[in-house]
Amino acid sequence: MGGDYAPDAILEGAFAALKELPDDVTLVLVGNESAIEDYLKRCSSRPENIEIIHSPETIGMGDHPTKAFSKKPQSSIVIGFRLLEEGKIDAFASAGNTGAMLVGTTMTIRTIPGIIRPTIAATIPNMHTGQTILLDVGLTPDAKPDVMYQYGILGSLYARHVFNIKEPRVALLNIGTEPSKGNLAARSAFEMMKDSRDFNFVGNIEGNNLFISDTADVIVCDGFVGNIVLKEGEALYSIARTRGIRDDFLEKFNFEKYGGTPVLGVNGNVIIAHGISNEKAIRTMLLHTLEIVKAGLTQKIIKAFEY
């Protein structure tokens, strides 16, 4: 029931994903049962491997996240997190209220012990490597140096186990390549990261090398900077489409191709999609969700922080 084009876009994307998901995967649809059934009646056939869980309430995109999560216990987001917490589903993916999704994460499955702050990771296009992992992209706008250090660990685990990069290279997004460049947080983070044995740190990377450099597989920054970078990429794609430019690389900036971003550092697989997600983005999100589940990413992060 979440997203600007729910429920039809969500259902269309879900059923498109079902055609590509293995037969042993069950897709659990949490939402208004009558709305889901009305959609199914319009379909030529009813998929077998779906389960419908009725949710009479909905957290709107404009609702206050914390208040809505506590006052709407029968909303699809609250029920989804309850199912995840109880182990009845392996992952919870949504294009609903992002704030409510994050509140649900902290109030139910909670942060993995040892992790200071969880993070949202996104992939951005790269001309040489195909894609680069960027984190954080909005969860913690004022991340401290020790938090960004842990982003390096989380990003490396994501790159290694989901994208199969054996030795991920981690860079720190900064205004210069020299160790002395940047604000206090960036300089302090560099000092912590330069001798790290937890990941392969390759130094600072500047903004003009984000999409063209072959020096890093994971790029670390605070959520304020990361969110701006992500949205500037979306703006670049919109400009290209508006001007009638068709280019294979620029097409990679289309958010539909990435679908959703995982929340790393919490005790469960949570994937958040853009509120404007259409059926293509939902399909991509669900396929990526299965990749995260099959990789056992959450379990590997828990093990990495057992110290």
Secondary structure by P-SEA (a helix, b strand, c coil): ccccccaaaaaaaaaaaaacccccbbbbbbccaaaaaaaaaacccccccbbbbbbcccccccccaaaaaaaccccaaaaaaaaaaacccccccccccaaaaaaaaaacccccccccbbbbbbbbbbccccbbbbccccccccccaaaaaaaaaaaaaaaaccccccbbbbbbbccccccccccaaaaaaaaacccccccccccccccccccccccccbbbbcaaaaaaaaaaaaaaaaaaaaaccccaaaaaacccccccccccccccbbbbccccccaaaaaaaaaaaaaaaaaaaaaaaaaaacc
